[in-house]
Amino acid sequence: MPKPDLILLHPPSVFRFRELPLFFGPVSDVVPSSSIFEIYPIGFLTMSDYLTRHGLSVRIVNIALKMLNDKAFDPGRFIARLHAGIAFGIDLHWLPHVDGSLSLAELVKELHPDTPVILGGLSATYYHEELMRDYPFVDFILRGDSTEEPLRQLLLAIKEGKGYESVPNLVWRNQTGRTVVNEHMFTPDNLDYVDFNYSHFLQMAFKYLDPSGYIPFKYWPSYPVTAIFSVRGCAHNCGTCGGSSSAFRTVCGRQRPCFRSPELVADDMRRIAEYTGAPMIVLGDLLQAGGDYCDRFLAAMKKLHIKNEICIEFFSPPPTDFLRKAAECIEALNVEMSPESHDIQVRKTFGKNYDNSALEGMLDTLVGLGCKRVDLFFMVGLPNQTYDSVMETVKYCGSLMARYGSTGKILPLIAPLAPFIDPGSAIFEDPEKYGYRFFYKTLKEHRQAMLMPSWKFALNYETRWMTRDDIVRATYDSALALLELKERYGVIGTRRAERLRDHLTRAIVLSNKIKDPSQVDETLRTEIMNLNTLDLVCDKHELDWPIKGWKLKVPRIMKLLLSPQKSSVPRLPGLK
């Protein structure tokens, strides 16, 4: 088997999740992955493809998924057999991975003491000083949201044993052990230099004879949904989001979002449709880039006639003209949006300034245009939000389902802001302004929080209006109430509703039993381990869109695997 220059490893959220009694709760019910967050960052794809095009070899290994799928899988024995020609890379992008990332980095350094360990991601960027000070098994950190080119330069510097001072965005230790923070100067103003090329994953999985190393999340083989990225950064400033405009300024030095050309976004979708009939979701509100960008994207989509279910997301209700164009140009249109709360004041304080009449006008238009489905995400734990306000949000969802429920076109969901509010976000940086109190701020404290036996004790915040106990109670009560409404209005079937009701009831009982995080007996431990396999506030598969035709088009995939890899993406100017 070929020896790669770089091995990228994705850790579970908690490295010893198979052994420890950890009631994760509803932290991942509205995302594709499980509660150990086995889905790896899309940056793994762009880094692997970019480095491959520039003459370096890369292997990706989803350690989290291997541990999740096979109880007998020994990560230490597996990693001992891995050999990277230059370095190992580990993501610390989302803060819930803090224990998994650090535990994995320590294990890699123990087994391969002479091979450098590189960390990257938004959380690694935010906590780079603490990481370099307190965790000697981390050799390098690459800061920022776009590290493809800095990573290339770093790998060459490691290979030559010199030149670290010229690598942009790099944090490293010099010969005296002093931490050096290089200037954060690589912040590209567009995404056209990278390739969101999912066929690259298929080819690399074949090359390294390791399909499970590349699978993004547990049930992807049966539901191979793909994400299409149009942007890095954001023009909006939602209070808890680590990807908001203020967070990107603070953490990544990005003053404005950078976009991928709309024609390339459409072409990414065309290439995916060649290999699968599964759904695609375009991440990032296209309207952030302006009307001309949207018109060019829709014009490109109209020519392609893609049959797959396609979902686009909005951060605020879009103009009616745009919705009409979208429905005309996208054959199976779906929409996602996060109103957060029915209460306009809560929504506004959070960073979203539109009223319910605008939201409902959008829904009327989309239903009238034949949109397949609109997913609406509401949250628990917002500023100015009380327990009663959460339950009023559920009633508002009921009014929407009474209006559209029988069509199956409106799907409301509610979940807590858990386990952590993102570092770098407006609320994390100035909690008192928004009425928040934080229990954990440092990396070490968040790591300890992830090892708490219940998600209630892992929450890194409470608000002026709700304690952690209130947030947990509001989460479960709102989930039960929304489930009843979904069943009443035909959004969910009776058998599925009964199953979810049973799960929720068991979760409530278990949550009430875990009163002291330091005392978990064997009976309680068994209950926790059993319940962690279940969806807790909604059925994860509620979010699935239909698969059109072949789940995976095997003949085309086989042809791909037997042909050389090609890319039309240009190199960055000035590269040799």
MOKATA-V918948 format. One record per pair of residues at least 6 apart in sequence whose C-alpha atoms are under 6 Angstrom apart, sorted by the first residue. I is the first residue (numbers start at 0). J is the second residue. D is the distance in Angstrom with one decimal. If there is no record, write none. Layout:
# MOKATA-V918948
I & J & D
I & J & D
This chain:
# MOKATA-V918948
3 & 56 & 5.0
3 & 57 & 5.3
3 & 83 & 5.6
3 & 84 & 5.8
4 & 56 & 5.2
4 & 57 & 6.0
4 & 83 & 5.4
4 & 84 & 4.2
4 & 85 & 4.9
5 & 57 & 4.8
5 & 83 & 5.6
5 & 85 & 5.9
5 & 86 & 5.1
5 & 87 & 5.6
6 & 57 & 5.8
6 & 58 & 4.8
6 & 59 & 5.9
6 & 83 & 5.9
6 & 87 & 4.9
7 & 59 & 4.7
7 & 87 & 5.9
7 & 88 & 4.6
7 & 89 & 5.8
8 & 60 & 5.0
8 & 61 & 6.0
8 & 89 & 5.0
9 & 61 & 4.9
9 & 62 & 5.6
10 & 62 & 5.5
10 & 63 & 4.9
10 & 99 & 5.2
10 & 100 & 5.6
11 & 35 & 5.3
11 & 37 & 5.8
11 & 63 & 4.3
11 & 99 & 5.2
12 & 35 & 4.9
12 & 36 & 5.9
12 & 95 & 5.5
12 & 96 & 4.0
12 & 99 & 4.9
13 & 98 & 5.2
13 & 99 & 4.6
14 & 99 & 4.4
20 & 452 & 5.8
20 & 524 & 5.2
20 & 527 & 5.9
20 & 528 & 5.9
21 & 452 & 4.3
21 & 453 & 5.9
22 & 452 & 5.6
22 & 453 & 4.6
22 & 527 & 5.4
23 & 454 & 5.1
24 & 454 & 5.6
25 & 535 & 5.3
26 & 417 & 5.5
27 & 34 & 5.2
28 & 539 & 5.7
32 & 38 & 5.7
32 & 216 & 5.5
37 & 63 & 5.1
37 & 64 & 5.5
37 & 216 & 5.6
38 & 215 & 4.9
38 & 216 & 4.9
45 & 194 & 6.0
45 & 195 & 6.0
46 & 147 & 5.0
47 & 57 & 5.6
60 & 212 & 4.1
61 & 212 & 4.6
66 & 72 & 5.8
79 & 110 & 5.8
86 & 114 & 5.6
86 & 115 & 5.0
87 & 116 & 5.0
88 & 116 & 5.9
88 & 117 & 4.6
88 & 118 & 5.9
89 & 118 & 5.1
90 & 118 & 5.7
90 & 119 & 5.3
90 & 120 & 5.8
91 & 100 & 5.9
91 & 119 & 5.8
91 & 120 & 5.2
91 & 122 & 5.7
91 & 123 & 5.3
92 & 120 & 3.8
92 & 121 & 4.8
92 & 122 & 5.1
94 & 122 & 5.7
97 & 446 & 5.6
98 & 446 & 5.2
105 & 136 & 5.6
108 & 136 & 5.9
115 & 138 & 5.8
116 & 137 & 5.5
116 & 138 & 5.3
117 & 139 & 4.7
117 & 140 & 5.6
118 & 140 & 4.8
119 & 140 & 5.7
119 & 141 & 5.1
124 & 142 & 4.6
125 & 250 & 5.7
139 & 170 & 5.7
139 & 171 & 5.0
140 & 169 & 5.9
140 & 170 & 5.0
141 & 168 & 5.6
141 & 169 & 4.8
142 & 168 & 5.1
143 & 251 & 4.6
149 & 167 & 5.7
156 & 162 & 5.3
156 & 163 & 6.0
167 & 182 & 6.0
167 & 183 & 5.9
167 & 184 & 5.7
167 & 185 & 6.0
168 & 181 & 5.7
168 & 182 & 5.7
168 & 183 & 4.3
169 & 181 & 5.3
170 & 179 & 5.7
170 & 180 & 4.5
171 & 178 & 5.6
171 & 179 & 5.3
172 & 178 & 4.4
172 & 179 & 5.7
188 & 257 & 5.0
189 & 257 & 4.7
189 & 258 & 5.0
189 & 259 & 5.8
190 & 258 & 5.6
190 & 259 & 4.5
191 & 259 & 5.4
202 & 560 & 5.5
204 & 210 & 4.9
223 & 277 & 5.8
224 & 277 & 5.5
224 & 278 & 5.1
224 & 279 & 5.7
225 & 279 & 4.9
226 & 279 & 5.8
226 & 280 & 5.0
227 & 280 & 5.9
227 & 281 & 4.6
227 & 282 & 5.9
228 & 282 & 5.2
229 & 258 & 5.7
229 & 259 & 5.2
230 & 257 & 5.6
230 & 258 & 4.3
231 & 256 & 5.7
231 & 257 & 5.5
232 & 256 & 4.3
233 & 243 & 5.5
233 & 244 & 5.1
233 & 256 & 5.2
234 & 244 & 5.5
235 & 243 & 5.9
235 & 244 & 5.7
236 & 243 & 4.7
236 & 244 & 5.2
236 & 350 & 5.8
237 & 349 & 5.6
237 & 350 & 4.6
238 & 349 & 5.1
238 & 350 & 6.0
238 & 425 & 5.1
238 & 426 & 5.4
239 & 420 & 5.4
239 & 421 & 5.9
239 & 424 & 5.3
239 & 426 & 5.7
240 & 421 & 5.8
240 & 424 & 5.3
241 & 421 & 4.9
241 & 423 & 5.7
241 & 424 & 5.0
246 & 423 & 4.6
246 & 424 & 4.9
247 & 253 & 5.4
248 & 254 & 5.5
261 & 296 & 4.6
262 & 296 & 5.9
265 & 300 & 5.9
274 & 551 & 5.9
274 & 552 & 5.0
275 & 550 & 5.4
275 & 551 & 4.4
275 & 552 & 5.4
276 & 307 & 5.5
276 & 546 & 5.6
276 & 547 & 4.7
276 & 548 & 5.3
276 & 549 & 5.2
276 & 550 & 5.3
277 & 546 & 4.6
277 & 550 & 5.7
278 & 307 & 5.5
278 & 308 & 4.6
278 & 309 & 5.8
279 & 309 & 4.9
280 & 309 & 5.7
280 & 310 & 4.5
280 & 311 & 5.9
281 & 311 & 5.0
284 & 312 & 5.5
284 & 313 & 4.9
297 & 328 & 5.8
300 & 328 & 5.9
301 & 328 & 4.4
307 & 547 & 5.6
308 & 331 & 4.9
309 & 331 & 5.9
309 & 332 & 5.4
309 & 333 & 5.9
310 & 333 & 4.3
310 & 334 & 5.1
311 & 334 & 5.1
312 & 334 & 5.5
312 & 335 & 4.6
312 & 336 & 5.8
313 & 336 & 5.4
316 & 358 & 5.9
332 & 370 & 5.3
332 & 371 & 5.9
333 & 370 & 5.8
333 & 371 & 5.4
333 & 372 & 5.0
333 & 373 & 5.9
334 & 373 & 4.7
335 & 373 & 5.7
335 & 374 & 4.8
336 & 375 & 5.2
337 & 375 & 5.5
337 & 376 & 4.5
339 & 377 & 4.0
339 & 378 & 5.0
340 & 346 & 5.9
340 & 377 & 5.6
340 & 392 & 5.9
341 & 392 & 5.0
343 & 354 & 5.9
345 & 383 & 5.5
372 & 408 & 4.2
372 & 409 & 5.9
373 & 408 & 5.9
373 & 409 & 5.0
374 & 410 & 4.8
374 & 411 & 5.9
375 & 411 & 4.6
376 & 412 & 5.0
376 & 413 & 5.9
377 & 413 & 4.6
378 & 413 & 5.4
378 & 414 & 5.1
378 & 415 & 5.4
379 & 415 & 4.4
380 & 416 & 5.8
385 & 464 & 5.3
386 & 473 & 5.7
390 & 477 & 5.9
393 & 481 & 5.8
397 & 484 & 5.9
404 & 488 & 5.3
404 & 490 & 5.9
405 & 489 & 5.9
407 & 490 & 5.7
418 & 458 & 4.8
419 & 458 & 5.8
419 & 459 & 5.3
434 & 462 & 5.6
434 & 463 & 5.1
435 & 461 & 5.9
435 & 462 & 4.3
436 & 460 & 5.6
436 & 461 & 5.5
437 & 459 & 5.6
437 & 460 & 4.4
438 & 459 & 5.2
438 & 460 & 5.8
439 & 445 & 5.9
439 & 459 & 5.3
448 & 457 & 4.6
449 & 457 & 5.8
451 & 457 & 5.8
452 & 516 & 5.8
461 & 467 & 5.4
478 & 536 & 5.4
485 & 491 & 5.5
503 & 535 & 5.7
